[in-house]
Amino acid sequence: MRFGWLVLTYVSLAIPGTTWALQGAPSPPLRTSSENSISAEDLINRQRAFLEALERGDAEYVKNILADDFVVIDTNGDTAGKLELLRSLNPEAHSQAKPILYQFRVVALDPTCVVVTYNAVFHGAPLERYQHLSDTWVQQGGEWKLKFQQSTLNLWSAHDLD
């Protein structure tokens, strides 16, 4: 199943020392609800913590940060939910190559829903090497949960490098 590649993609993003586009930049203001408001930097840090939990196989952390109706769409269009992601956790399956993460954008859709998008280059991967990722975070029960993620191949840049 292609979902295994998706987990590998998640895990490779979690490697420490990755450059973050918003590092050192002031956090743009987000219009979120006053109850449990969150900054762009906090959302990116939450995203990073999620990816690191995937790498170490921390099913409890992943379970708590995902919304119950979480959906992920892989680069080939395959979809999976929270239970499938939890079942596929494998801390030994991570890549040693450090991906390049860049062009983070954080957009508040409404006071309880925020989208984080970014681009990634995964070294050693064939065509799936260049990706655009979009994550939707929602406020549920006073906590920010990851509800949706989609990975899209970035084919226009796949032929720019090398």
Residue frames relative to the residue before (quaternion, step in Angstrom):
aa qw qx qy qz dx dy dz
M 1.0000 0.0000 0.0000 0.0000 0.00 0.00 0.00
R 0.5212 -0.6673 0.4474 0.2880 3.56 -1.00 0.85
F 0.5045 0.6702 -0.4254 0.3396 3.59 1.19 -0.35
G 0.5657 0.5992 -0.3791 0.4210 3.59 1.15 -0.54
W 0.6295 0.5216 -0.3310 0.4713 3.60 1.04 -0.74
L 0.6186 0.5479 -0.3416 0.4476 3.58 1.05 -0.77
V 0.6599 0.4876 -0.3158 0.4766 3.58 0.88 -0.86
L 0.6219 0.5237 -0.3376 0.4743 3.59 1.01 -0.76
T 0.6246 0.5293 -0.3299 0.4700 3.58 1.02 -0.78
Y 0.6422 0.5128 -0.3175 0.4730 3.59 0.90 -0.91
V 0.6949 0.4936 -0.2787 0.4426 3.52 0.80 -1.06
S 0.6617 0.4992 -0.3356 0.4475 3.60 0.90 -0.75
L 0.6034 0.5575 -0.3612 0.4411 3.60 1.12 -0.49
A 0.6787 0.5476 -0.2840 0.3985 3.56 1.09 -0.66
I 0.4267 0.7179 -0.4673 0.2901 3.60 1.20 -0.04
P 0.4740 -0.6878 0.4659 0.2918 3.60 -0.77 1.00
G 0.7313 0.4225 -0.3118 0.4354 3.55 -1.22 0.51
T 0.4374 0.6971 -0.4594 0.3341 3.58 1.27 0.09
T 0.4381 -0.6881 0.5141 0.2649 3.57 -1.03 0.77
W 0.1815 -0.7775 0.5959 0.0862 3.56 -0.88 0.97
A 0.5349 -0.6694 0.4240 0.2933 3.54 -0.88 0.98
L 0.7378 0.4071 -0.2443 0.4798 3.60 0.98 -0.72
Q 0.3873 0.7295 -0.4863 0.2852 3.59 1.24 0.06
G 0.8234 0.1890 -0.1611 0.5102 3.56 -0.77 1.03
A 0.6322 0.5081 -0.3397 0.4762 3.59 1.22 -0.23
P 0.5335 -0.6110 0.4525 0.3704 3.58 -1.06 0.58
S 0.5148 -0.6508 0.4664 0.3066 3.53 -1.07 0.76
P 0.3918 -0.7119 0.5169 0.2693 3.60 -0.72 0.97
P 0.5126 -0.6499 0.4480 0.3380 3.58 -0.99 0.73
L 0.1691 -0.7597 0.6206 0.0955 3.55 -1.06 0.81
R 0.3257 -0.7098 0.5836 0.2225 3.53 -1.06 0.70
T 0.1542 0.7699 -0.5966 0.1662 3.53 -0.08 1.34
S 0.6622 -0.4889 0.3560 0.4423 3.56 -1.22 0.24
S 0.5828 -0.6019 0.4096 0.3609 3.56 -1.06 0.68
E 0.6319 0.4880 -0.3287 0.5045 3.59 1.14 -0.59
N 0.8478 -0.0580 -0.0165 0.5269 3.58 -0.65 1.17
S 0.1245 0.7981 -0.5767 0.1224 3.60 0.82 0.93
I 0.1612 -0.7905 0.5890 0.0461 3.55 -1.22 0.56
S 0.3597 -0.7263 0.5442 0.2166 3.58 -1.07 0.75
A 0.6732 -0.4701 0.3760 0.4295 3.56 -1.30 0.23
E 0.6475 0.5184 -0.3193 0.4584 3.60 0.94 -0.85
D 0.6501 0.5151 -0.3186 0.4588 3.59 0.98 -0.84
L 0.6452 0.5112 -0.3260 0.4648 3.58 1.01 -0.75
I 0.6550 0.4907 -0.3164 0.4797 3.58 0.95 -0.79
N 0.6358 0.5101 -0.3261 0.4786 3.60 1.03 -0.72
R 0.6289 0.5174 -0.3265 0.4798 3.58 1.04 -0.74
Q 0.6221 0.5320 -0.3271 0.4722 3.56 1.05 -0.80
R 0.6667 0.5021 -0.2988 0.4628 3.57 0.90 -0.92
A 0.6437 0.5186 -0.3222 0.4615 3.59 0.95 -0.84
F 0.6178 0.5360 -0.3331 0.4692 3.58 1.06 -0.76
L 0.6803 0.4900 -0.2900 0.4615 3.59 0.85 -0.95
E 0.6462 0.5065 -0.3193 0.4732 3.59 1.02 -0.76
A 0.6246 0.5267 -0.3358 0.4688 3.60 1.06 -0.70
L 0.6129 0.5299 -0.3440 0.4745 3.58 1.07 -0.69
E 0.6526 0.5335 -0.3146 0.4365 3.58 0.93 -0.92
R 0.7584 0.3741 -0.2189 0.4869 3.58 0.84 -0.90
G 0.4854 -0.6976 0.4138 0.3263 3.58 1.30 0.04
D 0.3314 0.7636 -0.4845 0.2690 3.59 1.17 0.61
A 0.1961 -0.8341 0.5086 0.0845 3.55 0.24 1.33
E 0.6298 0.5471 -0.3433 0.4314 3.61 1.00 -0.74
Y 0.6621 0.4864 -0.3067 0.4807 3.61 0.92 -0.88
V 0.6571 0.5078 -0.3125 0.4612 3.59 0.87 -0.96
K 0.6462 0.5301 -0.3182 0.4474 3.58 0.91 -0.89
N 0.7111 0.4704 -0.2616 0.4523 3.58 0.95 -0.88
I 0.7028 0.4668 -0.2851 0.4548 3.61 1.04 -0.62
L 0.6573 0.4962 -0.3151 0.4717 3.60 1.20 -0.43
A 0.4803 -0.6122 0.5402 0.3204 3.55 -1.17 0.66
D 0.6091 -0.5769 0.3919 0.3777 3.60 -1.09 0.60
D 0.7445 0.3578 -0.2080 0.5239 3.59 1.10 -0.68
F 0.1756 0.8157 -0.5227 0.1747 3.60 1.16 0.66
V 0.0334 -0.7688 0.6386 -0.0004 3.57 -1.11 0.85
V 0.0873 -0.7674 0.6334 0.0466 3.54 -1.08 0.82
I 0.1489 -0.7606 0.6264 0.0833 3.56 -1.08 0.83
D 0.3427 -0.7592 0.5291 0.1622 3.55 -0.69 1.19
T 0.7123 -0.4671 0.3187 0.4157 3.58 -1.30 0.24
N 0.7110 0.4273 -0.2604 0.4941 3.60 1.15 -0.52
G 0.6319 -0.5625 0.3242 0.4234 3.59 1.26 0.10
D 0.4665 0.6609 -0.4588 0.3675 3.61 1.23 -0.10
T 0.1899 -0.7781 0.5887 0.1092 3.55 -1.06 0.76
A 0.0282 -0.7678 0.6399 0.0158 3.53 -1.26 0.50
G 0.3441 -0.7316 0.5546 0.1971 3.52 -1.29 0.39
K 0.7879 -0.3341 0.2463 0.4550 3.51 -1.36 -0.13
L 0.6903 0.4859 -0.2971 0.4463 3.61 0.78 -0.97
E 0.6462 0.5124 -0.3252 0.4627 3.60 0.98 -0.78
L 0.6398 0.5149 -0.3272 0.4674 3.57 0.99 -0.80
L 0.6604 0.5087 -0.3088 0.4580 3.59 0.89 -0.91
R 0.6661 0.5022 -0.3008 0.4623 3.61 0.97 -0.83
S 0.7106 0.4787 -0.2624 0.4439 3.60 1.07 -0.65
L 0.4206 0.7178 -0.4737 0.2890 3.62 1.21 -0.08
N 0.1124 0.7744 -0.6099 0.1252 3.55 -0.87 1.03
P 0.2588 -0.8174 0.4906 0.1554 3.61 -0.07 1.24
E 0.6382 0.5360 -0.3429 0.4333 3.63 1.12 -0.43
A 0.6458 0.5751 -0.3112 0.3941 3.63 1.18 -0.37
H 0.4898 0.6902 -0.4384 0.3027 3.63 1.15 0.15
S 0.5073 -0.6501 0.4975 0.2693 3.50 -1.28 0.63
Q 0.4222 -0.6970 0.5179 0.2602 3.57 -1.13 0.60
A 0.5733 0.5967 -0.3813 0.4121 3.60 1.19 -0.40
K 0.3746 -0.7307 0.5280 0.2166 3.56 -0.97 0.88
P 0.3269 -0.7460 0.5423 0.2064 3.59 -0.70 1.03
I 0.3760 -0.6666 0.5854 0.2676 3.53 -1.32 0.31
L 0.0843 -0.7830 0.6162 0.0141 3.57 -0.76 1.07
Y 0.1307 0.8106 -0.5547 0.1347 3.58 -0.77 0.98
Q 0.8080 0.2894 -0.2451 0.4509 3.53 -1.43 0.25
F 0.1100 0.7895 -0.5888 0.1338 3.56 0.64 1.09
R 0.0012 -0.7569 0.6535 -0.0071 3.52 -1.09 0.82
V 0.1103 -0.7765 0.6193 0.0365 3.54 -0.98 0.90
V 0.0073 -0.8129 0.5787 -0.0649 3.56 -0.63 1.18
A 0.2685 -0.7432 0.5928 0.1557 3.56 -0.77 1.07
L 0.2692 -0.7742 0.5541 0.1454 3.58 -0.67 1.11
D 0.7389 -0.1388 0.0826 0.6542 3.52 1.20 -0.67
P 0.7432 -0.4351 0.2414 0.4472 3.64 -1.17 0.12
T 0.7755 0.3177 -0.1852 0.5131 3.63 1.14 -0.36
C 0.7277 0.3637 -0.2231 0.5371 3.62 1.24 0.27
V 0.0275 0.8023 -0.5904 0.0836 3.57 -0.71 1.15
V 0.2145 -0.7588 0.6033 0.1192 3.58 -1.05 0.83
V 0.1235 -0.7495 0.6476 0.0598 3.55 -1.03 0.94
T 0.0128 -0.7910 0.6115 -0.0111 3.60 -0.74 1.06
Y 0.0971 0.7789 -0.6159 0.0676 3.52 -1.19 0.60
N 0.3873 -0.6879 0.5629 0.2448 3.53 -1.34 0.34
A 0.0979 -0.7961 0.5961 0.0353 3.54 -1.20 0.57
V 0.1580 -0.7244 0.6611 0.1150 3.52 -1.27 0.61
F 0.1361 -0.7906 0.5957 0.0399 3.56 -0.70 1.15
H 0.3253 -0.7699 0.5210 0.1734 3.56 -0.39 1.25
G 0.7912 0.3121 -0.2361 0.4700 3.54 -1.04 0.80
A 0.5983 0.5280 -0.3748 0.4720 3.58 1.21 -0.25
P 0.4927 -0.6543 0.4662 0.3345 3.61 -1.01 0.66
L 0.8495 0.0260 0.0084 0.5268 3.60 -0.62 -1.08
E 0.6502 0.5330 -0.3176 0.4384 3.62 1.08 -0.69
R 0.3630 0.7842 -0.4428 0.2391 3.56 1.32 0.04
Y 0.7788 0.2669 -0.1292 0.5528 3.59 0.93 -0.90
Q 0.0855 0.8205 -0.5547 0.1088 3.56 -0.56 1.17
H 0.2364 -0.6881 0.6628 0.1770 3.48 -1.39 0.44
L 0.0996 -0.8067 0.5820 0.0255 3.58 -0.79 1.02
S 0.0864 -0.7720 0.6291 0.0279 3.54 -1.09 0.82
D 0.0662 -0.7967 0.6006 -0.0136 3.56 -0.83 1.06
T 0.1767 -0.7790 0.5949 0.0893 3.56 -0.88 0.94
W 0.1275 -0.7827 0.6090 0.0164 3.53 -0.75 1.19
V 0.0696 -0.7958 0.6014 0.0136 3.58 -0.95 0.91
Q 0.4003 -0.6790 0.5572 0.2614 3.51 -1.22 0.55
Q 0.0719 0.7884 -0.6018 0.1057 3.56 -0.61 1.20
G 0.8498 0.0091 -0.0313 0.5261 3.55 -0.81 1.00
G 0.7092 -0.4717 0.2569 0.4566 3.58 1.04 0.77
E 0.7011 0.4044 -0.2709 0.5211 3.62 1.25 0.09
W 0.4276 -0.6719 0.5389 0.2743 3.57 -1.21 0.58
K 0.0553 -0.8086 0.5845 -0.0394 3.57 -0.72 1.19
L 0.4249 -0.6596 0.5539 0.2786 3.55 -1.18 0.65
K 0.1532 -0.8356 0.5264 0.0341 3.56 -0.52 1.21
F 0.8217 0.0346 0.0426 0.5672 3.59 0.99 -0.78
Q 0.0409 0.7745 -0.6312 0.0045 3.56 -1.12 0.70
Q 0.0270 -0.7791 0.6263 0.0060 3.53 -1.07 0.82
S 0.1673 -0.7536 0.6306 0.0805 3.54 -1.02 0.96
T 0.0666 -0.7960 0.6016 -0.0048 3.55 -0.85 1.02
L 0.4693 -0.6526 0.5098 0.3066 3.56 -0.97 0.84
N 0.2634 -0.7454 0.5964 0.1392 3.53 -1.01 0.87
L 0.0956 -0.8674 0.4868 0.0380 3.58 0.46 1.21
W 0.5914 0.5811 -0.3924 0.3983 3.61 1.03 -0.60
S 0.7352 0.3827 -0.2500 0.5005 3.62 1.03 -0.64
A 0.4853 0.6820 -0.4341 0.3331 3.60 1.20 -0.23
H 0.7505 0.3668 -0.2049 0.5101 3.55 1.14 -0.53
D 0.5116 0.6633 -0.4056 0.3656 3.60 1.33 0.04
L 0.7602 0.3333 -0.1737 0.5299 3.56 1.03 -0.77
D 0.6846 0.4802 -0.3900 0.3856 3.55 -1.35 0.30
